[in-house]
Amino acid sequence: MSTDNSGSSPRAAVPDDVPGAAVSDPPATDREGVLRPAQTGQTDDVSDVGEERPHIDEAERQRRFSDWIVPELPFLARVSRSMSRTGAQAEDLAQDTLLKAYRSIDRFDGRYPRAWLFRIARNTAINRDRRRREQVAMDEESMDRVPDREPGASDPAVQVDDAVYDELLENALDALPPDFRVLIQLVDVEGMRYQEAADLLDIPVGTVMSRLHRARRRLRAAVAGTHLDRSGNASVEVGVEAT
Amino acid sequence: MTAQQEPSFDCGGDLPVDCAQVAVYVQSFIDGEHVSISIEALEVHLDRCAPCGLEADDFRRLKVALARRKSERSMVDLLRCCCQSILETGKL
């Protein structure tokens, strides 16, 4: 867990990773609430632009945080994973983002909390990676062995791509019929074998396969645009979508 | 094996199994389940037939993303604890 020993009051420490109040302008999500790469605030507005900050008391700060930020924890977990190389890094990033959000929530008007959180997380990740590179660069013995980007760390475009993919997947999962969704949960999330899932649900293995495969084709269709577009193969579609 | 829908194309190559068979078995293959055709022939097809290979890649990515959800769930639990701490003390 990340720690913060500054001892400063929440209002006193507004980190420079936090976008200013302007982040609430144009939605960073589409009408389904899905973040789009072109709308995720790919700017460098990591500085506190110094706009006037309305005073809010501690109770109001807590209320805003509870109402606006806490419901977005699953989203924050996903984007933090997509921006990190390891689970521990993702946890640190998410925690740092939460703390910065709490301290800066007086600068946020409550519109599009996902976009706001995404930008804090992204800026925090950028600064984290920069600090790491600088630290390594100071070690002369290591310099020749350090690549520009750590192995496994993806570039920002890929990070956004993964975040969008996960968001589309989340929505597609919600749209699946319950009989399909439960099999995705058992086999793909929990890692069960077909036979185990069949035994648990008291259905034939063939039914497990049929439902699972059809469910995945639906999910695949829902997320197809995110990365296939990048390789120019979005039109490639094998098989007919089962319904 | 439940009948699957056939693919809308065939690569037409001189491959040991055709695209229709691959469409039936590719997901079970990725899941590490039993498939009743030659694994080697399936792998050769996926390697040489671009559309089928891309489809397999899609299913692999999907599976990885879904598996990631399990760890995300525990991460959300951790973050809830963090939120509680932040709300009570203003820090982590």
Interface residues (C-beta under 8 A of the other chain):
Chain A: M1 S2 T3 D4 S6 S9 P10 Q62 F65 S66 I69 V70 L73 P74 L76 A77 R78 S80 R81 G87 A90 E91 A94 Q95 L98 L99 Y102 Y165 D166 L169 I184 V187 D188 V189 E190 G191 R193 Y194 G206 T207 M209 S210 L212 H213 R216 L219 R220 V223 A224 H227 L228 N233 V236 E237 V238 G239 V240 A242
Chain B: M1 T2 Q4 Q5 E6 P7 S8 F9 C19 A23 Q27 S28 D31 E33 A50 P51 C52 L54 E55 D58 F59 R61 L62 K63 A65 L66 A67 R68 R69 K70 S71 E72 M75 V76 L78 L79 R80 C82 C83 I86 L87 G90 K91 L92
